[in-house]
Amino acid sequence: MDEVREMLDHYAIEKILKRYARALDEKNYDALDAVFTEDAVLDYTAAGGIKGAYPVVKAWLKEVLDPMPEMQHFTTNVEITFDGDHAKGASYTLNVNGVHAEGKLQHMTVGAQYFDTFVRTPWGWRITSRREARLVTFGYVFGPEPQVGD
């Protein structure tokens, strides 16, 4: 039974990761409320972003992503370890982002890794902390130069 429970929990967490990607792509930032706990701490400093409490980072995500007319986020290579109602995970993300610059639509593809902690809540699994580590960037680079994360 423990193996079945773990498979179901793994599936539920993967759904959370995909919900995050879809929320960003659709610019539906309120959908992130079903991804993160209210007190989650998010760290996007490796991508030139901010680190802070979820409500602050949610507002920042809207500010930096709304101007992008095109975005597509893919989530892969999900690995999760469970400890009762808590879990730790790592996953890859591949993002294609478009922005108007230099008089035309420019594209940048970013490959990164997320390191997350999760907790089971009465409403399902939620992310309590997230750290992004930037791995690769291809194409047009806009904003601060990305940092290589570990």
JOCOR-V436682 format. One record per backbone hydrogen bond with DSSP energy under -1.0 kcal/mol. NH is the residue of the N-H (numbers start at 1). CO is the residue of the C=O. If there is no record, write none. Layout:
nh = {NH,NH}
co = {CO,CO}
//
This chain:
nh = {5,6,7,8,9,10,11,12,13,14,15,16,17,18,19,20,21,22,23,24,25,26,28,31,32,33,34,35,36,37,40,41,42,43,44,47,48,49,52,54,57,58,59,60,61,62,63,64,65,66,68,72,74,76,79,81,83,86,87,88,89,90,91,92,93,94,95,96,97,98,99,101,104,106,108,109,110,111,112,113,114,115,116,117,118,119,120,121,124,126,127,128,129,130,131,132,133,135,136,138,140,147,149}
co = {1,2,3,4,5,6,7,8,9,10,11,12,13,14,15,16,17,18,19,20,21,22,23,28,29,30,31,32,32,127,37,128,52,130,50,44,45,44,42,40,53,54,55,56,57,58,59,60,61,62,65,96,94,92,90,88,86,83,118,81,116,79,114,76,112,74,110,72,108,70,106,104,101,99,97,138,95,136,93,133,91,131,89,129,87,126,85,124,121,119,35,117,117,41,115,43,113,111,111,109,107,46,134}
//
